Amino acid sequence: MSTRSRRAPVVLSALVVALAACHTGGQPPSLHDPLAGDVITATAIANSDARNAWEVLQHNGRFTLDETASGEPVRVASHRGRGSIIFADSDTPLIYVDGAQLLDIRVLRQIPAESIQSIRILSGIEGTTYYGTNAGAGVIVIRTKAGP
């Protein structure tokens, strides 16, 4: 058996172990992880004039939040750099509340600001690390005081 063929299983095993160590299984980053996104704390939310989660995100300025004339949420989009290639709806971040993905962003208006423990905003790179390739536009993770 050649040296090359003996190394192949070892290299493959090392690759599998490395990939397994990198995969987090969709677990959100710890609130105390300083490297994972920006965190808006309950204290910062209480000091703002925001009444609900939608308004907290509006004050953050990291996303474009589109509304109807009556103020109903329509779309959240990531701010992108000049060199970005944007596909249809690829700039919409994923939104999770207490571990459940929101499919209708209008629910953000129904989450009172005083009930929010924290909002973590992950960039596209950070989002794909924790939530997979569908999170390329970023992730908004809201934790309420009541929990899941």
Solvent accessible surface area in square Angstrom, and as a share of the most:
residue,aa,sasa,rsa
1,M,181,0.81
2,S,67,0.43
3,T,68,0.40
4,R,206,0.75
5,S,50,0.32
6,R,133,0.49
7,R,150,0.55
8,A,58,0.45
9,P,80,0.50
10,V,102,0.59
11,V,94,0.54
12,L,109,0.54
13,S,64,0.41
14,A,60,0.46
15,L,97,0.48
16,V,86,0.49
17,V,104,0.60
18,A,51,0.39
19,L,110,0.55
20,A,70,0.55
21,A,84,0.65
22,C,94,0.56
23,H,131,0.58
24,T,51,0.29
25,G,47,0.45
26,G,32,0.31
27,Q,119,0.53
28,P,69,0.43
29,P,14,0.09
30,S,65,0.42
31,L,57,0.28
32,H,165,0.74
33,D,41,0.21
34,P,122,0.77
35,L,153,0.76
36,A,2,0.02
37,G,18,0.18
38,D,74,0.38
39,V,53,0.30
40,I,26,0.13
41,T,66,0.38
42,A,24,0.18
43,T,94,0.55
44,A,49,0.38
45,I,4,0.02
46,A,83,0.64
47,N,122,0.63
48,S,43,0.28
49,D,114,0.59
50,A,12,0.09
51,R,169,0.62
52,N,15,0.08
53,A,0,0.00
54,W,0,0.00
55,E,19,0.09
56,V,7,0.04
57,L,0,0.00
58,Q,72,0.32
59,H,108,0.48
60,N,51,0.26
61,G,46,0.44
62,R,78,0.28
63,F,14,0.06
64,T,61,0.36
65,L,29,0.15
66,D,51,0.27
67,E,67,0.30
68,T,63,0.36
69,A,122,0.94
70,S,98,0.63
71,G,18,0.17
72,E,80,0.36
73,P,5,0.03
74,V,86,0.50
75,R,83,0.30
76,V,1,0.01
77,A,6,0.05
78,S,19,0.12
79,H,110,0.49
80,R,88,0.32
81,G,56,0.53
82,R,249,0.91
83,G,79,0.76
84,S,45,0.29
85,I,134,0.68
86,I,91,0.46
87,F,141,0.59
88,A,101,0.79
89,D,113,0.58
90,S,42,0.27
91,D,13,0.07
92,T,51,0.30
93,P,6,0.03
94,L,29,0.14
95,I,5,0.02
96,Y,36,0.14
97,V,23,0.13
98,D,33,0.17
99,G,64,0.61
100,A,65,0.50
101,Q,81,0.36
102,L,32,0.16
103,L,161,0.80
104,D,56,0.29
105,I,26,0.13
106,R,124,0.45
107,V,50,0.29
108,L,0,0.00
109,R,68,0.25
110,Q,135,0.60
111,I,17,0.08
112,P,60,0.38
113,A,6,0.04
114,E,126,0.57
115,S,36,0.23
116,I,1,0.01
117,Q,75,0.33
118,S,4,0.03
119,I,0,0.00
120,R,10,0.04
121,I,0,0.00
122,L,1,0.01
123,S,36,0.23
124,G,20,0.19
125,I,146,0.74
126,E,41,0.18
127,G,0,0.00
128,T,50,0.29
129,T,75,0.43
130,Y,37,0.14
131,Y,40,0.15
132,G,33,0.32
133,T,126,0.73
134,N,129,0.66
135,A,0,0.00
136,G,35,0.34
137,A,8,0.06
138,G,1,0.01
139,V,0,0.00
140,I,0,0.00
141,V,12,0.07
142,I,0,0.00
143,R,114,0.41
144,T,23,0.13
145,K,117,0.49
146,A,101,0.78
147,G,24,0.23
148,P,156,0.98
